[in-house]
Amino acid sequence: MTLIGKDNMVNAKIYSVSELSKLAGVSVKTLHYYDHKGLLVPMRQSENGYRTYSQKHLVILQQILIYRALDFSIDAIKNLLNAESQDLNQALLEQKKLLVARQQSISLMINSIEATMINLKAKKNLDILFQDIPKEKIERWDQMTRSREGDHKVNESVEIFAKLTQQQAQELQAESLEITQAFAKKIGQPIESKEVQELTEKHYQSTSRMLSLLIEDFAGISFDGYIQMANCVDMSEKKELCEHYGEGYAEHARAAMIYYAEQNLKK
């Protein structure tokens, strides 16, 4: 019995040009080009001169296609194949390293694109939420916040609004504007009055609803949390935002929110 060596086993299967073309997913024209460049030289049938390829050719073609996907030139691929022809396993390891590096680079690009998409969606939702306020005021208040908090922290706060759908943003904006305009008409009335506290309750519920959409496992606004929100009017841009709806709005809202928290949230 005759033993077949490893090289003979590798080369046992023979492919025509069209068969290799279909198997590797490349055109016949490409295979002819690689032959012309001396990159993948087929065997020739002595009786008719037809090009044929072995299993070893298929392995080499797979290497060529990977290098081409990595934008290597024909000459560079030829040098790589010649240098690594003595150790196919090492050649495959080198290819893997290149592909991993390419994968990491693509992942970084995808992450960058996703971050940009999130930022754009968040800004679109914020435009909806503040659509009743002049753009120049919004931009100035944004710069004031960034000067105090830093760009990174502000960007993180902005990106969370990407979780809202456009419809949710529109509904929240309509609800908030209705409450804000109604509260502006109550400036000067006692903060403990039924009308002022009913509006403050609506503000509390509306804010809670928005936060439940933005924050996973949101457990409600605590006493301390609502007091902190009330005291945000100490920040210049927040005070100006309140005063946009009426003089004295900021302090009146702060007092009403603190009174509401004392009466309803302290437990």
C-alpha positions in Angstrom: 0.0 0.0 0.0 1.3 3.4 -1.0 1.3 6.2 1.7 0.2 9.6 0.6 2.3 12.4 2.2 0.9 15.6 3.6 1.8 17.8 0.6 0.1 15.3 -1.7 -3.0 15.3 0.5 -3.1 19.1 0.4 -2.8 19.2 -3.3 -5.1 16.2 -4.0 -8.2 18.4 -4.9 -7.9 20.2 -8.2 -10.0 23.2 -9.2 -10.6 24.8 -12.5 -10.5 28.6 -12.8 -14.3 28.8 -12.7 -14.6 26.4 -9.7 -12.0 28.4 -7.7 -13.7 31.6 -8.6 -17.1 30.4 -7.2 -15.5 28.8 -4.2 -13.5 31.9 -3.1 -16.1 34.4 -4.2 -13.7 36.3 -6.6 -14.1 36.9 -10.3 -12.2 34.9 -13.0 -10.7 38.2 -14.1 -9.2 38.7 -10.6 -7.6 35.2 -10.7 -6.1 36.0 -14.1 -4.8 39.3 -12.7 -3.2 37.5 -9.8 -1.6 35.1 -12.2 -0.3 37.9 -14.3 1.3 39.6 -11.3 2.9 36.3 -10.2 0.9 36.3 -7.0 -1.1 33.2 -7.6 0.3 31.2 -10.5 -1.8 28.2 -11.4 -0.7 24.8 -12.8 -1.0 24.2 -16.5 -2.5 21.1 -18.0 0.1 19.8 -20.4 -2.5 18.6 -23.0 -4.5 21.8 -23.3 -2.8 24.5 -21.3 -5.8 25.1 -19.0 -5.2 26.7 -15.7 -5.9 24.5 -12.6 -5.5 25.1 -8.9 -4.8 22.9 -5.9 -6.0 23.1 -2.4 -2.7 24.9 -1.5 -3.6 27.5 -4.1 -6.9 28.0 -2.3 -5.1 28.5 1.1 -2.8 31.1 -0.5 -5.8 32.8 -2.2 -7.5 33.2 1.2 -4.3 34.8 2.5 -4.2 37.2 -0.5 -7.9 38.2 0.0 -7.3 39.0 3.7 -4.3 41.2 2.8 -6.3 42.9 0.1 -9.1 43.6 2.6 -6.4 45.3 4.7 -5.4 47.5 1.8 -2.0 45.9 1.2 -0.5 46.4 -2.2 0.2 43.5 -4.6 3.9 43.9 -4.1 3.6 44.0 -0.4 1.4 40.8 -0.4 4.0 39.1 -2.6 6.7 39.9 -0.2 4.7 38.7 2.7 3.8 35.4 1.0 7.4 34.7 0.1 8.6 35.6 3.6 6.1 33.4 5.3 5.8 30.5 2.8 8.0 28.3 5.1 5.7 28.6 8.0 2.0 28.8 7.1 0.9 28.7 10.7 3.0 31.8 11.5 1.5 33.5 8.4 -2.0 32.9 9.8 -1.0 34.2 13.2 0.3 37.4 11.5 -2.9 37.7 9.6 -4.9 37.3 12.8 -2.9 40.1 14.5 -3.6 42.4 11.5 -7.3 41.6 11.6 -7.6 42.1 15.3 -5.9 45.5 14.9 -8.3 46.4 12.1 -11.3 45.2 14.2 -10.2 47.4 17.1 -9.9 50.3 14.8 -13.3 49.7 13.3 -14.8 49.3 16.8 -13.4 52.7 17.7 -15.0 54.3 14.6 -18.3 52.6 15.3 -18.2 53.8 18.9 -17.5 57.3 17.7 -20.4 57.2 15.2 -22.8 55.9 17.9 -21.7 58.6 20.3 -22.3 61.3 17.7 -25.8 59.8 16.9 -26.6 59.8 20.6 -25.5 63.4 21.0 -27.5 64.5 18.0 -30.7 62.8 19.2 -30.2 64.3 22.7 -29.8 67.8 21.3 -32.8 67.3 19.1 -34.9 66.4 22.2 -33.5 69.3 24.2 -34.4 71.6 21.3 -38.0 70.3 21.7 -38.0 70.7 25.5 -36.8 74.3 25.3 -38.5 75.3 22.0 -40.4 78.2 23.6 -37.2 79.9 24.7 -35.0 82.0 22.3 -32.0 80.0 21.0 -29.5 82.7 22.0 -30.6 82.4 25.6 -30.2 78.7 25.6 -26.7 78.9 24.1 -25.6 81.5 26.7 -27.0 79.4 29.6 -25.2 76.3 28.2 -21.9 78.2 28.1 -22.4 79.3 31.7 -23.0 75.8 32.9 -20.0 74.4 30.9 -17.8 77.1 32.5 -18.8 76.0 35.9 -19.3 72.2 35.5 -16.9 71.4 32.6 -17.7 70.1 29.1 -17.4 66.4 30.0 -20.0 66.5 32.8 -22.4 68.6 30.8 -22.1 66.3 27.8 -22.9 63.3 30.1 -26.0 65.2 31.3 -27.0 66.1 27.8 -26.6 62.5 26.4 -29.1 61.1 28.8 -31.9 62.9 26.9 -31.3 60.7 23.9 -33.3 58.0 25.8 -36.5 60.0 25.1 -38.5 59.4 21.9 -39.5 62.5 20.0 -43.1 62.0 21.1 -42.1 61.8 24.7 -40.1 65.0 24.4 -43.0 66.8 22.9 -45.4 65.5 25.5 -43.1 66.5 28.4 -42.5 70.0 26.8 -46.2 70.6 26.5 -46.9 69.5 30.1 -44.0 71.5 31.5 -44.9 74.7 29.6 -48.5 74.4 30.8 -47.4 74.1 34.4 -44.8 76.9 34.1 -47.1 79.4 32.5 -49.8 78.6 35.1 -47.3 79.0 37.9 -46.1 82.3 36.5 -49.7 83.7 37.0 -49.5 82.8 40.7 -46.3 84.7 41.5 -46.9 86.7 44.6 -49.6 84.4 46.0 -48.9 82.6 49.3 -46.8 79.5 48.7 -49.0 77.5 51.0 -52.2 78.4 49.1 -54.1 75.5 47.5 -53.6 76.8 43.9 -49.8 77.2 44.3 -49.4 73.8 46.0 -51.5 72.1 43.4 -49.2 73.4 40.7 -46.2 72.4 42.7 -47.6 68.9 43.0 -48.0 68.8 39.2 -44.4 70.0 38.8 -43.2 67.2 41.2 -45.2 64.6 39.3 -44.1 65.8 35.8 -40.4 65.9 36.9 -40.8 62.4 38.4 -42.3 61.2 35.1 -39.4 62.6 33.1 -36.7 61.2 35.4 -38.4 57.8 35.2 -37.9 57.8 31.5 -34.3 58.9 31.7 -33.0 56.9 34.7 -33.2 53.1 35.1 -34.6 51.9 38.4 -35.7 55.4 39.2 -37.2 55.3 42.8 -38.8 58.7 42.9 -37.6 62.2 44.0 -36.7 62.2 47.7 -37.2 65.1 50.1 -33.5 66.0 49.8 -33.6 65.6 46.0 -36.5 68.0 45.7 -34.9 70.5 48.0 -31.8 70.3 45.9 -33.8 71.0 42.8 -35.4 74.0 44.5 -32.0 75.5 45.4 -30.8 75.2 41.8 -32.1 78.7 41.3 -29.0 79.9 43.0 -27.2 79.1 39.7 -27.3 82.1 37.5 -28.5 80.3 34.4 -31.2 78.5 36.3 -32.4 81.7 37.8 -32.5 83.4 34.4 -34.4 80.5 33.0 -37.1 80.9 35.7 -37.1 84.7 35.4 -37.8 84.2 31.6 -41.4 83.4 32.6 -41.8 86.3 35.0 -40.0 88.5 37.5 -39.8 86.8 40.9 -40.5 83.4 39.5 -37.3 81.8 40.8 -37.7 82.6 44.4 -41.4 82.0 44.4 -40.8 78.5 42.9 -38.0 77.7 45.3 -40.2 78.6 48.3 -43.2 76.7 47.0 -41.1 73.6 46.3 -39.5 73.6 49.7 -42.9 74.0 51.4 -44.2 71.1 49.3 -41.3 68.9 50.3 -41.7 69.8 54.0 -45.4 68.9 53.8 -45.3 65.8 51.6 -41.8 64.3 51.3 -40.2 64.6 54.7 -41.4 61.3 55.9 
